Amino acid sequence: MRLVLGCVALAAALAPTRPNCRRRRPVMATDDDTAIEDNAPMTEAEAIKHFATMQQAADDRAFFTDGELASVTTALERLGLDHDRSAGLKEVLGRSAHLDYKRWHMTRATATSLANELPPVSDIEFANAFKRVLEGGNWAPASIYAAAKQSKNDRDRPWVVLVTGLNGVRKTTAIYEPWFEAALAEAIVGPDGSRGAPKRVQLPTGSNSFFRQLDFVVATVALTQFEKLYAIKDVSEYAKAKAAIFARYRTTSEMVGALLVEEASRINANVLVETSGRDVGMFSYIDHFFDDDSYRKLALNFEIDDIAFAEASVDRRMAGEMERGREAVESGDAGRVVDANQGGPYGSAVLAGVQAASRETWRRILDDEADGVGASWYKAAFRITPRADEPWTLAADCDDATAFEFTPLRRRADPEGRNF
């Protein structure tokens, strides 16, 4: 029965809509139930109420309202997408944006429908609309690296990497450090349990890979919602409201992410994907979108010695994000609003629970207790040692590992604002 219902839902999501016979979508009342997204400023109280309603709609998996559909197309138009694409985008999202994104076969199929309504990834129109996603994710250098390998007739499989671990521990920062490949070479373990990297194979790093950063996508497609979010000054309410945006716009963002990883796979680029690792969902994602014959799969896990540093890091990052967000809204610059977001929805209050769940998932993967998930993967574990007055260090989680120092924040160019 579950399979039948899933097939019915997939068919409905992909079915074209006849012009003179549009099915009325069942919706719940929200503050966005008008055909045109209302961008009038909100008070803090109004914004808190608005996002509480949004969270309920996400929990109920309610169809997107006309106003919510308009919020996506308005955001993309303001960032550079042609207005003529809006009707087609609304049709696709109206059928799909409320669905369970973890049904990866459905997300992949609906991403194909979405791609048909968007310009090619290589087009300047797409590059303008998704600038934060492509530039922040290192798309151009990753594409050039992949093309250079092909020009040398290098048939070695590219890498797809799942980056797991707690928020605020400098996972992303580590991957872009100049020493990361050396650290990874010490940490990596093959599917057969042997330690060490494959011979004559360059390992994946931030500089030679496309990093599919989901929070960049959410900030793009939910631009108008972030403008409302920045009206909230209470930190706990802000975190709840931000979580509502991520919940409601997650499927839309995963559809965009899926079309990007499909394109990256087509050009044989290295791909990085980040998750806190609370469950095996993103391991299943990698297995669904990348087959073993075409890609080497690698899971990274980052642990921090003292969670208090991660909690402080997340708090500082969120406080800075709130300030930058308000300034961006006042400027009227849509790109600045997108750039203001600095991460996912987790506040420091939930990090201990996230850490416990992430550790359990990693244990299950290592002990082969996840129904075969991750069995054919390379794996690498790292320990991060934070310090209050000295540079943080990272080392492979093994004997005799080298301790690599993070570049001090004051000397590091930080366009992504993530190295707090």
C-alpha positions, 0 to 999 in steps of 0.5 A: 500500500505504501508503494502504491501511495508513493507512486500516486504522489509521484505521478501527481507531482510530475503530471502536467496541468491542463490550462482549462482544468486546474485542480484546486490545491487544498491549503491552510490559511497563512499570512501568505494566502494572496497571489502576490507576496506581501513584502510590507514590513512586519512588527516583531509580534507579527513576524513571530505569529507569521512563522508559527503559522508557517511551522504548522503548515510545514508540520501538516505538509500543506500545499503551498499557498499562492502567496508562498509560491509567489514568495519563491518566484519573487525572490528569484526574480529580484535576484535575476531570474526572468519573470516569464519563468514564474508561471512554470515554476509555480506549477511545479512547486504547487505540485511538489514543494510540500512533499517529503524531501527524504523520498529521494526518488520523488525529489529527484524527479521533481528536480528534473521538472524544476530544471525544465523551468529554469535556465541551464546551470551554465547560463548567466541568468541562473548564475545571477539568481543562484549567485550565493549557491554557486559562488559560495559553493565553489562551482566554477573552480570545481568545474574547471578542476573536473574539466582539467582532469578530463583533458588529461584523459584522467579516468579516475572516479571523482569524489562525493563527500558527506561532511558530518558533525556538530554545528559550530565546530569549523567543519567547513573552515577545515575543508578550505584550509591549505593543510586539509588534504594532508590531514585527510590523508592521515585520517582516511580509511578504505571500505576494507578497513585499510588506512591510507588514501588510494595511490596516485589519487588527489583527495577532495578538498574545498578548493577542488569540489562543489560544496552543495550548501543547503543553507545558501539555497534556502536563503535564496528561495526564501529571500522574502521570508528572511526579510520578515525574519530579521524583524525578530530581535528575541534570539529564541524566537528568532531561532524558532522562526528560522527553523520554520523557514528551513522546514517549510522551504526544505523540499524546494531547496532540496529540489534545487540542490538535486538539480545541481548535484545532477549537473555536477555528476554529469561533468564529473565534478567532486561534490561535498554535502554537509549534514549534522548527521542526526540520522542516515538520511543524507547517507541514503541521499548520496547513495541515491544520487551517486552510484559506486561505479561512477563516484568514490564515496567518503564520509567525514566526521568532526568531533569537538573536545568541548561542546561549550566552544561550539555553543558559543560559536553558534551564538556569536554567529547567530547574533552577527547574522541578525545584525547583518540581516537587519542592515541588509533589509534596510539597504534594500539589496536582495543579494545582501539579504541572501548573504546575511544568512550564515548557517542552518537553524540550530541554536546553541540550546539544541546542540547537545541533543544534535551531538548525541544523535550525530554520534549515534549515527556515526557509531552505527555507520562504523559498526555496520548497523545501518542496514548496509548504508555506508558499507562501501564508503571511505571514512575519515574521523577528525578531532577538533581541539578548541582554545580560547586564546590560541588557534584551534587545531584539527587532527585525524582521530588516530594514533600519531596524528599531526595537529594542524592549526586553523588560520587565526580568524583575524588573518583569514579572509572570511567571505562566507562569515562562517569562521566564528 
